[in-house]
Amino acid sequence: MTNNDLVTMTDKQKKARRSRNIAIGLALGALVIIFYIATIAKFGPSILDRPL
């Protein structure tokens, strides 16, 4: 592949890509937090009383 085969993005396309990446990152972070909270809610406070 030569350098002429690469696609050059415009500034508008770069900004759109960055916005999508930020949105995906925030959605993924929110999903992790939701799963964490759901896990804690499922086990309840008794998770702290287990033997180590």
C-alpha positions in Angstrom: 0.0 0.0 0.0 1.4 3.3 -1.0 0.9 6.7 0.6 -1.5 7.6 -2.3 -3.9 4.8 -1.2 -4.7 6.4 2.1 -7.8 8.5 2.7 -7.3 12.0 4.1 -10.1 13.1 6.4 -11.4 16.6 6.5 -11.5 18.5 9.8 -15.3 18.0 9.9 -14.8 14.2 9.7 -12.1 14.2 12.3 -14.4 16.2 14.7 -17.3 13.8 14.0 -15.0 10.7 14.7 -13.8 12.3 17.9 -17.4 13.0 19.0 -18.4 9.4 18.2 -15.4 8.0 20.2 -16.3 10.2 23.2 -19.9 9.0 23.1 -18.9 5.4 22.8 -16.5 5.8 25.7 -19.1 7.5 27.9 -21.6 4.8 27.1 -19.1 2.0 27.9 -18.3 3.7 31.2 -21.9 4.1 32.1 -22.5 0.4 31.3 -19.6 -0.6 33.6 -21.0 1.6 36.4 -24.5 0.1 35.9 -23.1 -3.5 36.1 -21.1 -2.6 39.2 -24.1 -1.1 41.0 -26.3 -4.1 39.9 -23.8 -6.5 41.3 -23.6 -4.7 44.6 -27.4 -4.5 44.8 -27.7 -8.2 44.1 -25.3 -9.3 46.8 -26.4 -6.6 49.2 -24.7 -5.6 52.4 -24.0 -9.2 53.3 -21.1 -9.2 50.8 -19.0 -7.5 53.4 -19.7 -10.2 56.1 -18.2 -13.1 54.2 -15.1 -14.9 55.5 -11.8 -14.1 53.9 
